[in-house]
Amino acid sequence: MKKNDAIFSRRVLKIVFHIPRGSTLSYKEVAQMAGSPRAYRAVGNIVGKNFDPLIPCHRVICSDGKLGEYNRGRGVKRAILLREGVIIKK
């Protein structure tokens, strides 16, 4: 991994770590906040590879309000978000 990739990954995970319970951010919003507005696919790859339960990657969703993927399964992502009070689009 290149040094810049590692720095970007740390930025992304730090942003995701601070998403409050009951809230979500889109992959695009996280990319913008991390300083690379067009790197939303990279954000998806980063959160998809994260298995640290302290980093709430389930709170990152698609810009259109759909869930997107989750490394523990979309059904698990849906259940966690519903439990946290997030309203999910079909």
N, C-alpha and C positions, 0 to 999 in steps of 0.2 A: 504494500500500500504506500502510495506517495505521501509525503509529509502534508501537502495541502488537503488530500483526501481525508487523512486522519484528523486534521484540524476541523474540517467541515463536519465530519461525523461527530466529533465531540460537541460542536456547536448545536447540531441537530438534536442530539440526545439531551443536552442541557435544556434546550427550549421545550422539548417534549416532557422532560421531568417536571417542568413548572406549569404544565397545563392543569388547571384546577379540576377537581372532581366535579362532574356534571357539566363540564365544558368540553369543547372539541376545537381543533384547528384543522384546516385542510393541509394536504401535502404541500400545496402551493404556498399557503401562508407560512408554513414552517420554513420552506425554502427561502422565501423573502426575508423572514426574520433572521435567518442564518447568513444572509448576505449574498445569496445566489438565486435570484428570482426564477430562473428557468430550470433549476435543478430539482424540480418536484419528483421526478422519477428516481433520482438519487436518494431523496428523502425516503421514498417508498422502500428502496432496497436497504437502506440503513435501519429503518424501524422493523423491517421484515426479518432482519438477521439478529435483532436484539431479543434476548430471552431473560434479561434482568427484570425481575418482577417489580423493582422499585421505579422503573421507567415506564409510565403508562402509555405505551405505544398504541393501545386500543383507542385512545382519544384522538388519533389522527385519522381523518376521513377524507373522502373525495370532495372536490369543490362544489359538486352538484348535490351534496348532502347524502350521497350513498355511502355505504360502509367501506367499501374497498376490501382489501385482503387483510388477513391477520395470521401470524405464524402459529397460532393455536386453534385456528378455524374461525370462519366468519360467524358461525352460531355462537361461539364463546364470546366473540367481540360484541355481538348484538346483546347477549345476555348481560354482560358487564356494563355496557352503556345504559341499558334500560334500568338496571339496578342503581346506577348513579343518577338517574333522572333525565337522561338525554332523550329528546324526542327524535325518532329515527324515521327518515323518509323511506318509503317502500322501494 
